[in-house]
Amino acid sequence: MLEARPGPATRRGDAPARSTADERPGGDGAELVCAACEHRITTVDARVERGGAHEHTFVNPGGFVHHVGCYAIAPGCVHIGAPDPAFSWFPGWTWQIAECGRCRIHLGWIFRCAGEQFHALLVGRLRTM
């Protein structure tokens, strides 16, 4: 389902995701790595649901389509900029850009609200190891 709501603007132009990391080999405990450099980002076990689903497709204000999966933690990411409430795909949550801690490619966003947080990561930018 395409949720055509405003959302975080990206720093770089992104193509729509081609496949989901969760459809690739690997069961519980499998690591998800950056598809560009193989830096460990999170695990399959860290998957969470937000808004009733683990995966979402959103369109940002620039018209870019983003297919993301939600993860409770993503220790392999670094976060860029100040938390921003504008155009949040998850009402009430602020967001920041999340990049790979090694190669710095854009991997998604971290969302925060009232002491809670989760990552919405571009599934086409992750690979299961």
C-alpha positions as CSV (number, residue, x, y, z in Angstrom):
1,M,0.0,0.0,0.0
2,L,1.4,3.4,-1.0
3,E,1.0,5.9,1.8
4,A,1.2,9.3,0.0
5,R,2.0,11.5,3.0
6,P,4.7,14.0,3.4
7,G,7.8,12.7,5.1
8,P,11.4,13.4,5.8
9,A,13.3,15.1,2.9
10,T,16.5,13.3,2.0
11,R,19.8,14.9,1.6
12,R,20.5,12.8,-1.5
13,G,18.2,11.6,-4.3
14,D,17.2,8.0,-3.8
15,A,15.8,5.5,-6.2
16,P,12.9,3.3,-5.0
17,A,14.0,0.2,-3.2
18,R,14.3,-2.9,-5.4
19,S,13.9,-5.7,-2.9
20,T,13.5,-6.3,0.9
21,A,16.4,-7.6,3.0
22,D,13.9,-9.7,4.9
23,E,13.1,-11.8,1.9
24,R,16.7,-13.0,1.5
25,P,18.3,-16.0,3.2
26,G,18.8,-15.8,6.9
27,G,16.6,-16.5,9.9
28,D,16.2,-15.1,13.3
29,G,19.5,-13.6,14.5
30,A,20.7,-12.9,10.9
31,E,22.6,-9.7,10.6
32,L,21.6,-7.0,8.2
33,V,24.5,-5.1,6.7
34,C,25.0,-2.1,4.4
35,A,24.6,-3.4,0.8
36,A,27.3,-0.9,-0.2
37,C,30.1,-1.8,2.2
38,E,28.9,-4.8,4.3
39,H,29.1,-2.8,7.6
40,R,26.8,-4.4,10.3
41,I,23.7,-2.2,10.7
42,T,21.2,-4.2,12.7
43,T,19.7,-7.7,13.0
44,V,16.5,-9.4,11.7
45,D,15.6,-9.9,15.4
46,A,15.4,-6.1,15.8
47,R,12.4,-5.8,13.5
48,V,9.4,-3.9,15.0
49,E,6.0,-2.8,13.8
50,R,5.0,0.9,13.7
51,G,1.6,2.0,12.5
52,G,0.6,-1.7,12.3
53,A,3.3,-3.0,10.0
54,H,7.1,-3.6,9.8
55,E,7.4,-2.3,6.2
56,H,6.0,0.9,4.8
57,T,6.2,2.8,1.5
58,F,6.1,6.6,1.7
59,V,6.6,9.6,-0.6
60,N,8.5,12.5,0.7
61,P,7.8,16.2,-0.1
62,G,10.3,16.0,-2.9
63,G,8.3,13.2,-4.6
64,F,10.8,10.4,-3.8
65,V,9.3,7.0,-3.0
66,H,10.9,5.2,0.0
67,H,10.3,1.6,1.0
68,V,11.4,1.2,4.6
69,G,11.5,-1.5,7.3
70,C,11.3,-0.6,11.0
71,Y,13.9,-1.7,13.5
72,A,14.2,-1.1,17.3
73,I,17.9,-0.6,17.1
74,A,20.5,0.0,14.3
75,P,23.8,0.5,16.1
76,G,25.7,0.5,12.7
77,C,24.1,3.9,11.8
78,V,25.2,7.4,12.5
79,H,22.6,10.3,12.7
80,I,22.8,13.6,10.8
81,G,21.3,16.9,11.8
82,A,18.9,18.0,14.5
83,P,15.7,16.1,15.2
84,D,13.0,17.5,13.0
85,P,9.2,17.2,13.5
86,A,8.3,18.6,10.0
87,F,6.6,16.2,7.6
88,S,7.1,13.1,9.8
89,W,5.7,9.9,8.4
90,F,4.9,8.9,12.0
91,P,2.8,11.7,13.6
92,G,4.3,13.0,16.8
93,W,7.8,11.6,16.1
94,T,10.8,13.7,15.1
95,W,13.3,12.3,12.6
96,Q,17.0,12.5,11.6
97,I,18.8,11.1,8.6
98,A,20.5,7.8,9.4
99,E,23.7,6.9,7.4
100,C,26.0,3.8,7.4
101,G,28.6,4.3,10.1
102,R,31.3,3.1,7.7
103,C,30.7,4.4,4.2
104,R,28.1,7.1,5.1
105,I,25.6,6.1,2.5
106,H,22.0,7.2,3.3
107,L,20.2,4.2,4.9
108,G,17.1,5.8,6.3
109,W,16.0,7.7,9.4
110,I,15.8,7.5,13.1
111,F,12.5,8.5,14.7
112,R,12.1,9.6,18.3
113,C,9.2,10.4,20.6
114,A,8.9,10.7,24.3
115,G,12.0,8.8,25.1
116,E,11.3,6.0,22.5
117,Q,13.1,5.5,19.2
118,F,13.2,3.3,16.1
119,H,14.9,3.3,12.7
120,A,13.0,3.2,9.4
121,L,15.7,1.8,7.1
122,L,15.6,1.6,3.3
123,V,15.2,-2.1,2.6
124,G,17.0,-1.9,-0.7
125,R,20.1,-0.6,1.0
126,L,20.4,-3.6,3.4
127,R,21.6,-7.1,2.8
128,T,21.2,-10.2,5.0
129,M,24.4,-12.0,6.1
